[in-house]
């Protein structure tokens, strides 16, 4: 839970308690790039939300994978470079 709190506070530049009444410690699910937690917003309607957190270093690994894929596909089909660059840009957003 320490990791969850640190990521939220860093990304939102606010204390967790200012944004959420509760965050479930146990993830709803986890995958290779991150995990998701159920939470209750600290707002007038106490909305239930899902917080998705990316594991540390995943963006760096994802960028490296995309770069390798782009080089390989461009080697196979030299004219596809522009389309690959656009796809990479969309993935990274």
C-alpha positions in Angstrom: 0.0 0.0 0.0 3.0 2.3 0.5 3.7 2.1 -3.2 0.1 3.0 -4.1 0.1 6.0 -1.8 3.4 7.3 -3.1 2.4 7.0 -6.7 -0.9 8.7 -6.1 0.6 11.6 -4.1 3.4 12.1 -6.7 1.0 12.1 -9.7 -1.7 14.2 -8.1 0.6 16.4 -6.0 -1.9 16.0 -3.1 -2.3 13.8 -0.1 -4.2 10.6 -0.6 -6.7 11.6 2.1 -7.5 14.8 0.3 -8.7 12.8 -2.7 -9.9 9.4 -1.4 -11.9 8.3 1.6 -10.7 4.8 1.1 -8.5 2.7 -1.2 -8.7 -1.1 -1.0 -5.4 -2.5 -0.1 -6.0 -5.7 -2.1 -5.9 -5.0 -5.9 -9.0 -5.8 -8.0 -6.6 -7.2 -10.5 -3.0 -7.1 -11.6 -1.2 -7.7 -14.9 2.3 -7.3 -16.3 2.2 -3.5 -16.4 0.3 -2.6 -13.3 -2.6 -3.1 -11.0 -6.0 -1.7 -10.2 -7.6 -0.8 -6.8 -11.1 0.0 -5.8 -11.4 3.4 -4.1 -14.0 5.9 -2.8 -13.5 9.5 -3.7 -13.5 12.2 -1.0 -16.3 14.2 -2.6 -19.9 15.1 -1.9 -21.3 12.0 -3.6 -18.6 9.6 -2.4 -18.1 8.2 -5.9 -16.7 4.7 -6.3 -13.7 4.6 -8.7 -11.0 2.3 -10.0 -7.4 3.5 -9.7 -5.0 2.1 -12.2 -1.3 2.2 -11.3 1.6 1.4 -13.5 4.5 -0.6 -12.0 7.8 1.3 -11.7 10.0 1.2 -14.9 7.2 -0.1 -17.1 7.2 3.0 -19.3 10.9 2.6 -19.9 10.5 -1.1 -20.7 7.5 -0.3 -23.0 9.4 2.3 -24.9 12.3 -0.1 -25.4 9.9 -2.8 -26.6 8.3 -0.4 -29.1 11.7 0.8 -30.3 12.7 -2.8 -31.0 9.4 -3.6 -32.8 9.7 -0.4 -34.9 13.3 -1.3 -35.9 12.3 -4.9 -36.8 9.2 -3.9 -38.8 11.0 -1.1 -40.6 13.7 -3.6 -41.5 11.0 -6.0 -42.9 9.0 -3.2 -44.6 11.0 0.0 -45.0 8.0 2.1 -46.1 6.1 1.5 -42.9 8.3 3.8 -40.7 5.8 6.7 -40.5 2.9 4.5 -39.6 5.0 2.8 -36.9 6.0 6.2 -35.5 2.3 7.2 -35.3 1.4 3.9 -33.6 4.2 4.3 -31.1 3.0 7.9 -30.3 -0.6 6.7 -29.7 0.5 3.9 -27.4 2.6 6.2 -25.3 -0.3 8.6 -24.8 
